[in-house]
Each structure stands twice: as C-alpha cells, then as structure tokens.
Amino acid sequence: MIHFYKRMIKKSERKMADQKKVILKKTGVKKDIIKIQFFESLNKRLQHTYLAASIGKCFKNNFYKIILDMTNINEPSYPFIATIIEATAKARTKSGDVKIINISDEAKHVLLSFNIYTYLTKG
C-alpha cells in the first residue's frame, strides 16, 4: 500500500507516507480506482493539506476515480470539504468521481451544514 504511494510522490513529499498519516491504494477490478485513507485523526487544520496532496498525486498520475475513506475524519474542516468539492468537479470532467465511504454521523452533520456562502465570505 505505502509502496505504491511512495512511487507516486516526490522525495520531499514522502514525509506524509513515512509518518503514516495517509495511504493511497489501487483498488477495483481494473486497479483504476484509488482509495485514500487516513491512518489516524489528523489535526483539523492539516486535514485539507494532506487531502489536497493525495488528490493532487492521483490526478498527476491520471487517476480520476477516487474513494475517500472518512473512517478517521470525525470533524472535517471547511477547507477539507472545499477540497472534496473541487476534486469531485475536476474528476467528473475526466469521467471520474470522488465517493465518500465510512463517514461518521458527526462528519456527515458537518458536511450537511457546510455553507458555501459563509465559506467564501469568511475573512
């Protein structure tokens, strides 16, 4: 699992995999789907950074079908949610998609209460 991830990233970005914060794993019959899973609950301020880096690596390597495992993300930040929205829009332009699995009730509530107007006008 981590081996695949390390091949996808630059040397300077291996810290994320080495610290076992997030893994990317090929899945699906054709191995054309990437599952992103966080090893542990991350600091809320860092969530979107790790997610954006992971999704960026998927796109750089032409993987546009992504499964985001939310097992260890109990309270997604607004930038994290915005990253999911942006990634989904880009993936769909390439006949892909981003799907969320294993989402807690708390995380689901945060997603449902996300307000784009508040996010965009926040200073």
Secondary structure, DSSP 8 states (H G I E B T S, - for coil): -HHHHHHHS-GGGTHHHHTTSEEEEEESTTS-EEEEEESS---TTTHHHHHHHHHHHHHHTT--EEEEE-TT-SS--HHHHHHHHHHHHHHHHTT-EEEEES--HHHHHHHHH--HHHHHH--
